[in-house]
Amino acid sequence: MTDPQQAPAVDAHYEYIIIGSGSGNSIPSPELDEASIALVEKGVFGGTCLNVGCIPTKMYVYAADRALAARDSSHLNIETDYRGADWPAIVDRVFTHRIDPIAAGGEAYRRGSETPNIDVYDQHATFVGPKTIRTGQGPTEKIISGDTIIIATGSRPYIPSTIAKSGVPYRTNEDIMRLAKQPESIVIVGGGYIAMEFAHVFEALGTKVTVVNRSPLMRTLDPDLSVRFNELVSERFDARIGHLVTGATGDANGVRLTLDDGTVVEAETLLVATGRIPNGDQMNLEAAGIETHGDGRIRVDEYGRTSVEGVWALGDVSSPYMLKHVANAENRVVHHNIAHPEDLRPLPHEHVPSAVFTHPQIATVGMTEEEARTAGHDVTVKVQNYGDVAYGWAMEDTTGIVKLIADRDTGKLLGAHYMGPQAATLIQQMITVMAFDLDVRDVATKQYWIHPALPEVTENALLGLEFND
């Protein structure tokens, strides 16, 4: 830890310092209108989700969904045709007309007269001592300190060393959506949710897609979903599963990857989507005495407090769940805990759902079947096909499934796993069931299920569970 006697002079002191303008930007609230606040953001205002993550990607995904549907509707006995995408117009619509104005407006608001108690710093923040931060370097350097500090600096793409050291040009989620033109071919390294969403986007819009991953795609899913998913996507992509990249060459005109079996993959563009790492390692946390986990996440207790009194952390930089809805929920809890130290609330890490907006769409909450059995539950399981309910007939769906896992004795839902159209919407009922600890026997029979709407796939899955009483 830095010797306090050698700490640099402080230019400004604040009651609150918030580092990161994603979910952290929600910390300032009317009850803090009289408090002095510093908001530090080295990148684009609004964080990952707004600028390079959840929101713009779903705008691309929605276009891809429509393109894929238009490309082939013969199973519905109609002839439709996909004639290609105006990629520059998509980029313009998403960013010029939506995302960029929102980000700029958010920053302007924080810098404006409506929040006079907030100072915005747009330089990188590093700790130089306990509760003391340096922003910027050289002539832009400012040293600020705070009574309470909230770290919400998020995460960044992880780049494998083989690619990072090769010097080959590559893209990540942070810049792939702003390409000047749609590539004719792309190789995607990775097999998680980011890789699979972009694989769907580019393939649906007409790009030839190759996916390279060392393990099965979406490997953390319940096997009933992951096995089926891998079979389905192999029909759309050139999937090189079980392989590592051992070499990479290329320039602005294209890339060439050598795999561990000696084969070579070539494409116009390389997208690296091999996971994300928390940004705490860029902040000189040691100088402030802030402890981290082995994986780089800032260590917080159940209430969001770091190892240093008065310093809190939330979101990707500290959370075990790198999901925007989790960061937002943690933000609400940390906001409450700072204001009410006598009534601390735990971070909301129960029944965390997730969705992958690929094709088919995927959504999950709770345990897999294996996890439920390992936890000692006497489980009952039902796998329900979309195609076995009336709306599934209307869609002529042959691939969608719902898998529910419950406890035979208590009727409590342990896990819900959806893969198919509207999965991220359909699962919301099961999230509610788990959050309010409802007995699925009652859920199945004590409410109406509109016929022939798609939620009947959930109803039938619930009715298919078997219990001991």
N, C-alpha and C positions, 0 to 999 in steps of 0.2 A: 504494500500500500504506500502511496506517496506520502512523504513527510509533510505534514501540514505547514511547517515553517518554510518549506520550499515551494508551496503551492503558488501559482501565479495570482496576480491581483485580479479581483472580480470586477467586471464592468457593470454588471447589473444583478440584482437579487430579486427573486420572484417567490410568491407563495407556492406556485405550482409550475413545474416544467413538464411538458408533455412532449415526448420524442416519438414522432410518427403521426402522420395525418390521416391514416386509414380509420380504423375503429377508435383510435385515440382522439380523433377530432370530435368525437361525441362526448368527451369528458366535460368540456365547458358547457355549462347549463345555466339557466336563470339564477339559481342559488349561488353561482360563482361570479355573478356580474360585478361584484365589488372586489373580487380577488385579482391580484396581479398574476398574469399567466404568460408563460413563454411557450410557443408552439414551434417545434423544430422539425423541418422536413427537408431532407437533402434532395429528394427526387420530385416527381410530379405530384402535386397536391391531390390527396384523396386515396393514396395507397394502391396496393396491387389489385384488389377486387375491382375498383372502378376503372382503372387505367389499362391494366394488362391481364386481368384475370376474369373473375366470374361474369361480369356484366358484358363486356364486349365479346367474350368467347361465345356466350349464349346467343348473341345477335348473329354471329356467324353460323352457329349450330342451327338456328331456326331456318336460315336460308338454305343450309345443307339439307335439312329435313325435307323442305319443300322440293329441292332439286332431286333428291333421291326418290321421292314419291312420284314426281313427274317423269322420271327416267323409266319407270316400269310400273304400270298399273294394269298389265295384262291379266293378272290374277283376279281382277274385278271386271274383266271383260270389257274394258275400255282402252282406247289407244291414246296415250299421251306421249309427249316428246320433250326431252330436256335439250336445249340448244346451246347451253353454255352460260357462263357467268360473266358479268361486267365487273371484274375484280376491282378496278380503280373506283368504280361507283360504289361498290360495297364499302371499301375503305373510307371513302368520303362520307357516306351516309352514317357509318358507325362512329367515326372519330370526329370529322369536321363538324357534323351537325348534332352529335349527341355527346360523346364522351369528353372531348376537349373543352367545349364550353362549360360543361358541368364542373370539371376540374378547375378551370380558370375562375369560374364564378365562386367556387368554394374558397379559393385562396383570396380572391378579392374581398369577399365578405369578411374573412378573418383579419384582413389588413385594413378594413374600412372603418368608418365612424360608428358603425352599429356595434362593434365589439372593441371599444377603446381600451379596455383593460388587457387586451391580448397583443403581444408582440410576436411576429412571425420571423423565424430565422430559417433561411434557405440554404444552409451549409451543413456539411456532415458533422455529427456530434460524437465526441469522444470524452470519456471521463478523464479528468486530470487530478481528481481527489474525491473525497467523500462529498456527495451531493453537489459536485462542481463539474462543469462541462465546458469543453472548448468547442466552439462552432467555427468552422472555416479555418483558413491558414493565411499567414502573411497579413496583407492589408485588410483582409476581410475577417480576421480572427476576432472573436469575442469570447470572453470568459463569463459564464453566468452560473449562478448557484440557485438552489431552491429549497424550500422547506419540505415540499413533497414532490417526488419525481415519479412519473408514470412512463415506463418504457413500453412502447408499442411499435417497434421497428420492423416487425414482420419477418419475412424470409426471402430467399433468392434462389434461383435455379442452381442445382448442383451439376457441375460439369466433370465427367470422368477425366482422369489425368491423361489417358491416351489421346483423347480429343483435344483437351486443353493445351497439351504440350506440342501437338502436331502443327499448330499454326493454321490449320484448315479453317476456312470460314464456316461459321455455324450460326443458327438462329435459336432463340428460346421463345417462350411465351411472351417475353417482353418486347419483341420486335417482329415476330413472324406475321402478325396480323396487319402490319403496315408495309408489307412488301409492295414495291412499285407495280409488280405484275404477278399474276398467278403462275407458279412454276408448272412446267409440264410434268415434272417428276420430283418426288421428295422422298428422302429416307428419314425415318423417325427412329431415333434411338431411345428406347424406353417402352414400358408396358403398363403404366399406371393410368390414372384418370386423365392427366393432361395429354399424354401421348394418344390415348384412345379418342379423346374429343377432337383433337386436331386431325387424326387419321380419318375420322368420319367426315370432318369438314372438307378436307382436301379431296378425298376420294369421291365424295358426293358431287363436288363441283367440277370434277373431271381431271384431276391430277392423278398420275400414276403413283401409288403409295407403296413403299416398302417399309416394314416395321422390323427392327432388330431388337431382341430382348433376351436376356440370359435365362429367364424363367417364363412360365406361361403368363399370358396377358391377364391382367386383373387377378393376380394370384391370391390376393387376400380374401376374395369372395368365397362364400360357401361353394363347395365343389359342384353342387347341382347347377349353379349359375356359371361358374368359371369354365367348366368343361364345355358347356353348351356355347358360351360366348366365344371361346377360342375356335370352336368348329365353325361358327357363323362368320367371324371376321376373316377367317382364312379364305373364304369365298370372295372377299372383296379386296384384300391386301395380299401382297407378297410377304408372308409372315415368316421371318427367320427366327424361330423360337429356339431357345437353349444355346444361344451363341453370344460371344463377347466380341467387341471391336478390338482388334490387336494393332491396327495401323490405319492411318488416315492421311490422304493427300487431296489437294484440290486448290482451286482458286475461285474467282468470282463467276466463272463459267460453269462450275460443277465440282462435285466431290466424289471421291472414290474411297470406300471403306473396305479394309481387309478383315475378315472374320476369323475366329479361332480355328475353323475347319479348312482354312485356305481359300474359301470362296470370296468373291469380290462383289460388292454392291455399289452401283453408281447411280447418281441422281443429280439433278440441277441444283437442289437445295438440301441442306442438312438441318434438321430440327432436333435439338437435344432436349429430351423430356424425361430425365432419369431421377426426378425427385427434387426436393427443395431442402435447404438448410437454413436454420435460424440465423438472424443477422447479429446476434449478440457478440460474436467474435470480432466484429469490426468496431467495437465501442470501447476497447480498453477497460473492460469491466473490473479487472484486477485492481486498478487504481482506486476504485470506489469500494472495494471489498465485496463485490457482488459475486456470489457463487453460481456456477453453472453445472448442468448435468454432463455426462460423458459425451452425449450427442450434440452438445453445444447450446441446448436450451437453457435459458436462465432458470435457476431453481427458485420456485415459489412454493409457499405453503398452501394449504387448502383455501385460504382467503385471498390469495394473489400477492402476498407480501414476499419480497425478496429477503435475502440474508441481512440486508441493511435496513434499519428502521427508517420508515418514511419513503422508501423506494419500492414501487410496485411494478408489476409487469403483466402484460396480457397479450393474447393473440399468438401468432406463429412463433414469436421470439421466445415464448415460454411454455406454450400449451402443448399437450400431447396430441391435440387435434388441430391440424392445419386447415381449418374450415372457417369461412367468413361468418357463418351464423354462430359458430362457437366464439369467435373473437368478439362479436357484438354482444353475446350473452355475458362473456367475461367482463366486458366493458361496463355493463350495467351493474354487475356485482361489485367490481372494484370501485366504481363511482359511489355506490352506496356505502361500501366499507370505509372509504376515506372520510365520508361525511358523518358516518355513524360508528365510530370505533367501539362503542359500547354494545353494538348489535351487529356483529360481523356475520355475514352470510358466506357459505362455502361456494366455490366456483361450480357452476352447473355442468358437471361432466357425466351425468347419468342419461342414458337413453339418447346418445348423440347419433343423429341420422346423417347419412351422406347420400349424394346422388351423383351419377356420372352421365353427362349429357352426350353420350355417344349413340351409336345405333347397333343393337337395340339399347334403349335407355335403361339405366340400372339405378336402383335405390335400395338402401339397406338400413336397418336399425337393429340393435341388440346383438345377440350371440348367433354364431353359426351353429349348426347341429353338433359338430364336434366339440365346440366350446361348451355348449350346454351339457353334453354328456360328461365331459371332463370335470365340469363344476358339480357333478353329482346329481343332476336332475333326472327324474324318470320322465323322459320326453315323449311327446307325441308329435308327429310330423305329418304335414300334408303338402304335397306339391300339386298345384292346380294349374292346368293349362288355360291360357287365355282362350284358346280355340274351342273350349268346351262350354263356354257361356254364349248367350245370344249375340252380344255385341262383338265378341270374338269371331263369331260366324260372319257378321257383317264385314269385318275387316279381313276375313279369310286369313286370320293369323295362324301361323303354324309353329312359331318359335317362342312366344311369350309364356312365362311361367311366374307363379307366385309360390313361394315356399314359406310356410309358417311353422314355427317351433314353439311348443307350449309345454307347461308342466302338467302331467297327467293327474296329479293329486289336487293342485290348487286352481287350475284353470288360468294361470297367469301366462301371458305371452312372454316368451323369452327372446324371440327373434323374428324378424320379418324381412323377406328378401324378394324383391321384384325385379324382373327383367322383361321389358316389353314396352309398348306404347303407354305414355303417361305414367310411367313408373314413379317418377318423382312426385306426382300429384296423388296417385292412388295410395302411396304408403303413408300419407299424412294421418289417415284414420288410425293406423296401427301405432304411429308415434303417440297419438292421443291416448290410445289404450294403455300403452306402457307408462306414459307420464302420469296418468291418473289411476294406475294400478287396478284396471278393470278386469273382471273375469270374462274371458272370451266366450264362455258359454252364454252369458247374458248379452254380450255384444252381438253375437250371431243371431239371437232370437228375439230380443226385446226392442228392436228398432226396424223400421222399414228400409229395405234396399230397393231403390227404384229399378224397375224392370222396363226395358232390357239394357240399362246403363252398364258401363264397364265395371263399376264397383262390385257387381255381382261376382266377379272373379275372386274378390276378397271374401264375400259372403260364403261362397261355395268352399273356399279353402278353410274357413272357420268351421263350417258344418262338417267338414271331412276330418277334423281332429277327433281323436278318441280319448276318453277320460275314464278314470277308474270308478267313478260313481255312476 
